[in-house]
Amino acid sequence: MQTTIGYYFEGWATGDTGKIGKAMHNTCHLKSFRDGKFNDISRTEYLSRFKPRPRPEGLTTRIVALDITENIASAKTEIDTGKDVFTDYFNLIKTDEGWFIVDKIAVRKSK
């Protein structure tokens, strides 16, 4: 599972949609509440927002907490850009092909 989350972190940091896509199941949706609006976007729409880029200097990522029961799990993660902290909660399922993020809720907090 940590490998899956690692693909997500590296893909997010570098805009590599292949790595992010490898971590996320095709059915994954990403949800947030921001500026008084509930947002629900598909995996395809989410991936379309990324462009390749060099990994930003000072960017840090970490798994804050994991809870695993057999082939399901939840993970709390953080991406700190130095300007903003993104906190993501992932729901994951392990299939015959490995672990996949099947749902994500997120919030961004400016420093």
Sequence and secondary structure as in RCSB ss.txt:
>XXXX:A:sequence
MQTTIGYYFEGWATGDTGKIGKAMHNTCHLKSFRDGKFNDISRTEYLSRFKPRPRPEGLTTRIVALDITENIASA
KTEIDTGKDVFTDYFNLIKTDEGWFIVDKIAVRKSK
>XXXX:A:secstr
 HHHHHHHHHHHHHT HHHHHHHEEEEEEEEEEETTEEEEEEHHHHHHT       TT EEEEEEEEEETTEEEE
EEEEE SSEEEEEEEEEEEETTEEEEEEEEEEEEE 
